Amino acid sequence: MPQNIAHIAIIVDDYDTAITFYTTKLHFNLIEDTILSNTKRWVLVAPKDTTGCCLLLAKAANEEQKSRIGDQTGGRVFLFLNTDDFERDYQNLLVNDVKIIREPVEETWGKVAVFADLYGNLWDLIETMK
């Protein structure tokens, strides 16, 4: 099997709050939620109909990790969500009161808007031209 990125860890403050945001506001699927100990779970979410990379929702375990919640990349866009229907997914963000950081713009390669997740991590919503 060739190399691929299986999961990207995103630090969260509470598993259930993060699951609710990603599954109800972004309409991601909950792929797995396995209890590993009294304080740790293995929680994977991913966009519907994807077979690629998942987000691993990792609860902060100490003060240093807690300080990184919402700013794992120093304020840069962290994650890139491709879509086949920009208008549908952008309207979904608006309807679900997801914070829009940069309104949609048309580029030579497609459309893009920047939004923040519940912690403030920045995402690009992207539809490339076909």
Kinemage of the C-alpha trace (Angstrom):
@kinemage 1
@onewidth
@group {chain A} dominant
@subgroup {mainchain}
@vectorlist {calphas} color= white
{ca met a 1} P 0.000 0.000 0.000
{ca pro a 2} L 1.377 3.453 -0.855
{ca gln a 3} L 1.841 6.011 1.875
{ca asn a 4} L -1.104 8.222 2.774
{ca ile a 5} L -2.179 10.462 5.613
{ca ala a 6} L -4.739 8.543 7.637
{ca his a 7} L -5.675 11.065 10.339
{ca ile a 8} L -4.956 14.636 11.385
{ca ala a 9} L -5.217 15.315 15.118
{ca ile a 10} L -7.114 18.406 16.172
{ca ile a 11} L -6.976 19.374 19.830
{ca val a 12} L -10.381 19.849 21.451
{ca asp a 13} L -11.589 20.691 24.947
{ca asp a 14} L -14.461 18.193 25.056
{ca tyr a 15} L -15.145 15.143 22.892
{ca asp a 16} L -18.927 15.405 22.819
{ca thr a 17} L -18.992 19.135 22.067
{ca ala a 18} L -16.562 18.625 19.182
{ca ile a 19} L -18.503 15.638 17.832
{ca thr a 20} L -21.712 17.670 17.909
{ca phe a 21} L -20.137 20.566 15.994
{ca tyr a 22} L -18.589 18.435 13.271
{ca thr a 23} L -21.573 16.130 12.817
{ca thr a 24} L -24.429 18.646 13.086
{ca lys a 25} L -22.946 21.864 11.687
{ca leu a 26} L -20.528 20.486 9.082
{ca his a 27} L -22.491 17.251 8.503
{ca phe a 28} L -19.427 15.056 8.946
{ca asn a 29} L -19.846 11.394 9.792
{ca leu a 30} L -18.771 10.020 13.135
{ca ile a 31} L -16.456 7.231 11.988
{ca glu a 32} L -15.370 5.919 15.381
{ca asp a 33} L -15.785 6.713 19.061
{ca thr a 34} L -13.912 4.196 21.191
{ca ile a 35} L -13.277 4.615 24.915
{ca leu a 36} L -9.589 3.988 25.676
{ca ser a 37} L -9.569 4.993 29.357
{ca asn a 38} L -11.514 7.122 31.847
{ca thr a 39} L -10.094 10.261 30.202
{ca lys a 40} L -9.203 9.268 26.645
{ca arg a 41} L -11.245 8.302 23.585
{ca trp a 42} L -10.345 7.528 19.968
{ca val a 43} L -12.739 9.761 18.026
{ca leu a 44} L -12.658 10.033 14.235
{ca val a 45} L -14.875 12.252 12.077
{ca ala a 46} L -14.800 12.810 8.322
{ca pro a 47} L -16.831 14.480 5.591
{ca lys a 48} L -19.683 12.372 4.246
{ca asp a 49} L -18.800 9.982 1.430
{ca thr a 50} L -15.062 10.359 1.961
{ca thr a 51} L -12.632 7.490 1.916
{ca gly a 52} L -9.598 9.580 2.746
{ca cys a 53} L -8.157 11.321 5.742
{ca cys a 54} L -10.151 11.643 8.991
{ca leu a 55} L -9.923 14.159 11.804
{ca leu a 56} L -8.841 12.649 15.108
{ca leu a 57} L -10.520 14.675 17.842
{ca ala a 58} L -7.885 14.660 20.590
{ca lys a 59} L -8.898 16.037 23.978
{ca ala a 60} L -6.233 18.252 25.503
{ca ala a 61} L -4.535 16.369 28.315
{ca asn a 62} L -2.510 19.153 29.947
{ca glu a 63} L -2.169 22.943 30.116
{ca glu a 64} L 0.277 23.139 27.214
{ca gln a 65} L -2.135 21.249 24.946
{ca lys a 66} L -5.071 23.350 26.192
{ca ser a 67} L -3.168 26.496 25.206
{ca arg a 68} L -3.068 25.255 21.593
{ca ile a 69} L -6.817 24.658 21.202
{ca gly a 70} L -8.018 26.706 18.256
{ca asp a 71} L -4.583 27.891 17.202
{ca gln a 72} L -2.569 24.895 16.108
{ca thr a 73} L -1.137 26.816 13.133
{ca gly a 74} L -0.459 30.283 14.528
{ca gly a 75} L -3.495 31.834 12.855
{ca arg a 76} L -3.015 30.369 9.378
{ca val a 77} L -5.652 28.311 7.612
{ca phe a 78} L -5.294 24.830 9.079
{ca leu a 79} L -7.607 22.578 7.089
{ca phe a 80} L -8.928 22.563 3.530
{ca leu a 81} L -12.405 21.218 2.789
{ca asn a 82} L -12.997 20.483 -0.894
{ca thr a 83} L -16.577 20.489 -2.159
{ca asp a 84} L -18.394 19.650 -5.372
{ca asp a 85} L -21.097 22.234 -4.567
{ca phe a 86} L -19.730 25.422 -3.057
{ca glu a 87} L -23.092 27.209 -2.769
{ca arg a 88} L -24.727 24.284 -0.956
{ca asp a 89} L -21.928 23.977 1.571
{ca tyr a 90} L -21.454 27.722 2.039
{ca gln a 91} L -25.196 28.149 2.693
{ca asn a 92} L -24.961 25.269 5.207
{ca leu a 93} L -22.253 27.200 7.086
{ca leu a 94} L -24.463 30.300 7.174
{ca val a 95} L -27.595 28.405 8.274
{ca asn a 96} L -25.622 26.729 11.078
{ca asp a 97} L -24.098 30.015 12.309
{ca val a 98} L -20.549 28.919 11.527
{ca lys a 99} L -18.282 31.959 11.710
{ca ile a 100} L -17.225 33.201 8.273
{ca ile a 101} L -13.773 34.782 8.355
{ca arg a 102} L -13.465 35.679 4.651
{ca glu a 103} L -16.441 35.887 2.326
{ca pro a 104} L -16.379 33.780 -0.857
{ca val a 105} L -14.140 34.928 -3.665
{ca glu a 106} L -13.751 33.649 -7.196
{ca glu a 107} L -10.198 32.829 -8.135
{ca thr a 108} L -8.893 31.674 -11.518
{ca trp a 109} L -8.938 28.097 -10.188
{ca gly a 110} L -12.335 28.172 -8.407
{ca lys a 111} L -14.136 29.540 -5.324
{ca val a 112} L -12.906 29.813 -1.761
{ca ala a 113} L -14.178 31.093 1.578
{ca val a 114} L -12.578 30.898 5.004
{ca phe a 115} L -14.520 29.801 8.076
{ca ala a 116} L -13.672 29.013 11.692
{ca asp a 117} L -14.616 25.867 13.556
{ca leu a 118} L -15.990 26.027 17.085
{ca tyr a 119} L -12.483 26.540 18.492
{ca gly a 120} L -11.343 29.153 15.976
{ca asn a 121} L -9.239 26.899 13.752
{ca leu a 122} L -9.388 28.288 10.216
{ca trp a 123} L -10.644 26.253 7.275
{ca asp a 124} L -10.815 26.938 3.546
{ca leu a 125} L -13.998 25.805 1.808
{ca ile a 126} L -12.904 25.198 -1.774
{ca glu a 127} L -14.548 24.279 -5.053
{ca thr a 128} L -12.109 23.993 -7.922
{ca met a 129} L -13.139 24.562 -11.520
{ca lys a 130} L -13.736 21.448 -13.504
